[in-house]
Amino acid sequence: MDYSKSGNPKGARSTLRGPDHAQKGAPKSVKPPRETQEELLARMKAASQKAPQKDPKS
């Protein structure tokens, strides 16, 4: 039995990607600015002080 012919076919290994893939001169993605620790603590304190909403189903 020829075991090399069993199983799934192997995918193409050296296929070229389209011309739009990683073009030179493309604009760089910009990450949003990280919030400072003070802003984070203020946001967490504001969220913890909100009254918990009751479910209308219960």
C-alpha distances in whole Angstrom, upper triangle without the diagonal:
4,6,9,9,9,13,16,17,19,23,25,26,29,31,35,37,40,43,45,42,45,47,50,53,52,54,54,53,56,56,59,61,61,64,66,66,69,68,65,68,70,67,66,70,71,67,68,72,71,72,69,68,68,66,68,66,67
4,6,6,8,11,14,14,16,20,21,23,26,27,31,33,36,39,41,39,41,44,46,50,49,51,50,50,53,53,56,58,58,61,63,64,67,66,63,66,68,65,64,68,69,66,67,70,69,70,67,67,67,65,67,65,66
4,5,5,9,12,12,14,18,20,21,24,26,29,32,35,38,39,37,39,42,44,48,47,49,48,47,50,50,53,55,55,58,60,60,64,62,60,62,65,62,61,64,65,62,63,67,66,67,64,64,64,62,64,62,63
4,6,8,10,10,11,15,16,17,20,22,26,28,31,34,36,34,36,39,41,44,43,46,45,45,48,48,51,53,53,56,58,59,62,61,58,61,63,61,60,63,64,61,62,66,65,66,63,63,64,61,63,62,63
4,7,9,8,10,14,16,18,21,22,26,28,30,34,35,33,36,38,41,45,43,46,45,45,48,48,51,54,53,56,59,59,63,61,59,61,63,61,60,64,64,61,62,66,65,66,63,62,63,60,62,60,62
4,7,8,11,14,17,19,22,23,27,29,31,35,36,34,36,39,42,45,44,46,45,44,47,47,50,52,52,55,57,58,61,59,57,59,62,59,58,61,62,59,60,64,62,63,60,60,60,58,59,57,59
4,7,9,12,15,17,21,21,25,26,29,33,34,31,34,37,40,43,41,43,42,41,44,44,46,49,49,51,54,54,57,56,53,56,58,55,54,58,58,55,56,60,59,59,56,56,56,54,56,54,55
4,6,9,13,15,18,18,22,23,26,29,30,28,30,33,36,39,37,40,39,38,41,41,43,46,46,49,51,52,55,54,51,54,56,53,52,56,56,53,54,58,57,57,55,54,54,52,54,52,54
4,6,9,12,15,15,19,20,23,27,28,26,29,31,34,37,36,38,37,37,40,40,43,46,46,49,52,53,56,54,52,55,56,54,53,57,57,54,56,59,58,59,56,56,56,54,56,54,56
4,7,8,12,13,16,18,21,24,26,23,26,28,31,34,33,35,35,34,38,38,41,44,44,47,49,50,54,52,50,53,55,52,51,55,56,53,54,58,57,58,56,55,56,54,56,55,56
4,6,9,9,13,14,17,21,22,20,22,25,28,31,29,32,31,31,34,35,38,41,41,44,47,48,51,50,47,50,52,50,49,53,53,51,53,56,55,56,54,53,54,52,54,53,55
4,6,6,10,12,15,18,20,18,20,22,25,29,28,30,30,30,34,34,38,41,41,45,47,49,52,50,48,51,53,50,50,54,54,52,54,57,56,58,56,55,56,54,56,55,57
4,6,9,11,15,18,19,17,19,21,24,27,26,29,28,29,32,33,36,39,40,43,45,47,50,49,47,50,52,49,49,53,54,51,53,57,56,58,55,55,57,55,57,56,58
4,6,9,13,15,17,15,17,19,21,25,24,27,27,28,31,32,36,39,40,43,45,47,50,49,47,50,52,50,50,54,54,52,54,58,57,59,57,57,58,57,59,58,60
4,6,10,12,14,13,15,17,20,23,22,26,26,26,30,31,35,38,39,42,45,47,50,48,46,50,51,49,49,53,53,51,53,56,55,57,55,55,57,55,57,56,58
4,7,9,11,10,12,14,16,20,19,22,23,24,28,29,33,36,37,41,43,46,49,47,45,49,50,48,48,52,52,50,53,56,55,57,55,55,57,55,57,56,59
4,7,8,6,9,11,14,17,16,19,20,21,25,26,30,33,34,38,41,43,46,43,42,46,47,45,45,49,49,47,50,53,51,54,52,51,53,52,54,53,56
4,5,6,9,10,13,16,15,18,19,20,24,26,29,33,34,38,41,43,46,44,43,46,47,45,46,49,49,47,50,53,51,54,52,51,53,52,53,53,56
4,6,8,7,11,13,13,16,18,19,23,26,29,32,34,38,41,43,46,43,43,46,47,45,46,50,49,48,51,53,52,54,53,53,55,53,55,55,57
4,6,6,10,11,10,13,15,16,20,22,25,29,31,34,37,40,42,40,39,43,44,41,43,46,46,44,47,50,48,51,49,49,51,50,52,52,54
4,6,9,12,10,13,14,15,19,21,24,27,29,33,35,38,41,38,37,41,42,40,41,45,44,43,46,48,47,50,48,48,50,49,51,51,53
4,6,9,7,10,11,12,16,18,22,25,27,30,33,36,38,36,36,39,40,38,39,43,43,42,44,47,46,49,48,48,50,49,51,52,54
4,6,6,10,11,14,17,20,23,26,28,32,35,37,40,38,37,41,42,40,42,45,45,44,47,49,48,51,50,50,52,51,53,54,56
4,6,9,10,14,17,20,23,25,28,32,34,37,39,37,37,41,42,40,42,45,45,44,47,50,49,52,51,51,54,53,55,56,58
4,6,9,12,15,18,21,23,26,30,32,35,37,36,36,40,40,38,40,44,43,43,46,48,47,50,50,50,53,52,54,55,57
4,6,9,12,16,19,21,24,27,30,33,35,33,33,37,38,36,38,41,40,40,43,45,44,47,46,47,49,49,51,52,54
4,6,9,13,15,18,21,24,27,30,32,30,30,34,34,32,35,38,37,37,40,42,41,44,44,44,47,46,48,50,51
4,6,10,13,15,18,21,24,27,29,27,27,31,32,30,32,35,35,34,37,40,39,42,42,42,45,45,47,48,50
4,7,10,13,15,18,21,24,27,24,24,28,29,27,29,32,31,31,34,36,36,39,38,38,41,41,43,44,46
4,6,9,12,15,18,21,23,21,21,25,25,24,26,29,29,28,31,33,33,36,36,37,40,40,42,43,45
4,6,9,12,15,18,20,18,18,21,22,21,22,26,25,25,28,30,30,33,33,34,37,37,40,41,42
4,6,9,12,16,17,15,15,19,19,17,19,23,22,22,25,27,27,30,30,31,34,35,37,39,40
4,6,9,13,14,12,13,16,17,16,18,21,21,21,24,26,26,30,30,31,35,35,38,40,41
4,6,9,12,10,10,13,14,13,15,18,19,19,21,23,24,28,28,29,33,34,37,38,39
4,7,8,6,6,10,11,10,12,15,15,16,18,20,21,25,25,27,31,32,35,37,37
4,5,5,6,9,10,11,12,14,16,17,18,20,22,25,26,28,32,34,37,39,39
4,5,5,6,9,10,10,12,14,15,16,18,20,24,25,27,31,32,36,38,37
4,5,5,6,9,10,11,12,14,15,17,19,22,24,26,30,32,35,37,37
4,6,5,6,9,10,11,12,14,15,17,21,22,24,28,30,33,35,35
4,5,5,6,9,10,11,12,14,16,19,20,22,26,28,31,33,33
4,5,5,6,9,10,10,12,14,18,19,22,25,27,31,33,32
4,5,5,6,9,10,11,13,16,18,21,24,27,29,32,31
4,6,5,6,9,10,11,15,16,18,22,24,27,29,29
4,5,5,6,9,10,14,14,17,20,22,26,28,27
4,5,5,6,9,12,14,17,20,23,26,28,27
4,6,5,7,10,12,15,18,21,24,26,26
4,6,6,9,10,12,16,18,21,23,23
4,6,8,9,12,15,18,21,23,22
4,6,9,12,15,18,21,24,22
4,6,9,12,15,18,21,20
4,6,9,13,15,18,17
4,6,10,13,15,14
4,7,9,12,11
4,6,9,8
4,5,6
4,6
4
